[in-house]
């Protein structure tokens, strides 16, 4: 069954990822205000900022804090007070989120071969009573997703987990990850605003759950 193949694909092909299943999330703390930066760095601080942005790993909120503070310093020196204050506010929010263990991303590595569209933030679950496992799908607004399973009865080893990128367009979602190679497109419909009433993915209805 194609639906079962989709929802159980992780049992055979997906890598292990360190994902917490009960962690809350923060909003927008990894969206950096780079509108005031030049296209190419010409000063030491600009070079530093470009380097920090280049090597930033999604989900690293302490690193996000450093970037926001460096941007705030840059804009303050240029007299852009409002931008500097906004960056300082985001730095504080990122640091607070990091201290509380809040997740904002699946932390997926690589670059997807598509433009991220239709992104949102919600967690869904589906229970497979035949196998005695529950699938958990976490979608983040940075375009990453995480798919994990509970441990089946009688199994001691933790089940594998999947971390990838997604995009939603015209009633379909494309799910992609680089290693091992995974690229599939499935019917995708959010129920209610932002999926608050659940999700129908490849013909299977998943319930919305608390983050």
N, C-alpha and C positions, 0 to 999 in steps of 0.2 A: 504494500500500500504506500503510495507516494507520500501521504501525510506522515505516516509512521516513519518512513525513511528520513523525512525532513527533521522530525523532532528527535529521532534517535541517532542522527548522523554523528553527533558528538561522541557516541560510545566507541566509534571506530577510528575517527580521523582527526579529532580536535586535540590541541595541545593543552597541557595543564597551565592554568593561570591562577594567581593568588587573588581571589575575589571574596569579599565579605558579603554574606547574604542578608544582613540586617542593618546595613549602614545607611544613614540618611544622606542627603545630598545638598549642595549649595548651588545657587543660581548665578551664572555669569561671571564667576571669579577668574575664569581663564580666558576671558575676552579682553585682549589688551588694546588700549587706545594708541594705535600707531599712526593715526591720521596726520599728526603733526611732525612725523619723521620724514626726512628726505628719502628719495629713492636709493641713494647710495650714501654710505657713511663718510663723513669728512672730518670728524673730530673723534677724540678718544672715547668720549662717553657714547657717541653714536655707534662706534664700533663695538663697544661693550654690550650695548642694548641689542644690536643685531645678532651678536654671538649668543646672548642669553635666549633670544627668541628662537634662533636656529636649533639650539640643543634642548629646548624645553620639552619635557616628556609629559604628555597628557596625564592628569591626575596628580602630579607632583605639586601640591598646593604651597609648600614652603618655597619652592622655586618660583612659583607664580607670584608669591609675595615679594620676592627679590626683584622680579621684573617690574611689578607695579611701582615699587619704591624707586627704582632707577628711572622709570618714566616720569614719576612725580618730580624727582630731582631735575631731570632734563627740562621739563616744561616750566618748572619754577624759575630756573636760570634764564629761560627765554621770556619770562614775564607772562606766561599763559597760566594765570592763577587758577581759573576754573578747571582746566584740564589737570593741573597739578593736584588740586583738591580731590577731584574725582579718582585719580590714580591712587592717592593716599587712602581714600575710603575703600577702594577695591583691595588694596594691600591689607588693610585691617580685616576685611571680610575673609580674604583668602587665609590669613594667619589663623583667625578664629576657627574657620572650617577645618584647617589642618590639625589644630589642637583637639578638635572634637572627633576627628577621624572621618569626616564627611567625604564622600566620594562624588566626583563630578565627571568621571570618565571611566570607561572600561580599561583605559591604559593601553589600547591597541597600538602596536608598532606598524610601520609601513605607511604607504600612501595609496589610497584606493584609486582604481582606474575610472572614477566617475566623480561628478560634482555632488556634494552632499546637499540633498533637498528633503524637505518634509520632515526635518528632525524634530524630536520632542523628548520629553522626559517622563518615563512611566515604567513600572515593573509589572509583569504579568506572570501567571503560573498556570500550569496544566498538569493534572494528575493522571498518570497511566496506571489504572488499577490492575491491569493484567501483569505488569512487571513490578508493581509496587514502588514506583518512583514518581517524583514530581519534577517537572521541568520548570525552570525559572528563567525568564527572559527579561533582561534589563536594557532599556534603550536610553541613551544619554543624548542631550541636545548638542553635543560636539560631534555627533555622527558616529559614535562608537556603540557597540552593543556587547553584552555578555550573556552567554547561555550556559547554565549549570544544571546539574541534576543532584537529587538527594541520593544517598547510598542505598542500593537495593537491599532487602532483607537477606541476611546470610553472607553479605559481601563485606570484607574488612577494608580493602583498599579504597581510597576515595575515588569517586568517579571523575573522569576528565571534564574539563571546562573549555568553553569556546569564547574567544574574544575577537571581534572583527569590526568592520565598518558597515553602515547601512545607508541606503537612500530610499525615499518613498516618493513615487510618482505614478499618477493615473491608476490608483488602486493596486499597485504592485510594490513590493519591496525587494531590493537587490541586497543580498548579504554576501560579504566578501572578506576573506582573510588571506594573508600571504603565505603562511607556513603552518601546517601543510596547506597547499593550495585549495581554496574553497570559494566557489563563485556560483551562486544560485539565485534565481528570481522566482518569487512566489506571490500568489494573491494575498493582499494585505488590506484589512479594513479596521480602522479604529472605531469603537462604539462609544458614542458620547464625546463630549469635548475633551480633546487630548487623550482619549482612550479611558476616561474615568469609568466607563461601564464595561470595559473589556476590549478584547481584540480577537478578530477572526483572521487566522493566518493559515493559508493553504487548506481552508475548509475546517480547521479546528478552532473552537472557541476557547480562548484563554481568559481567565478572570483577572481583573485588576487587583493588585495587592498594595498594601502600604509599603513605602520605601524601607 
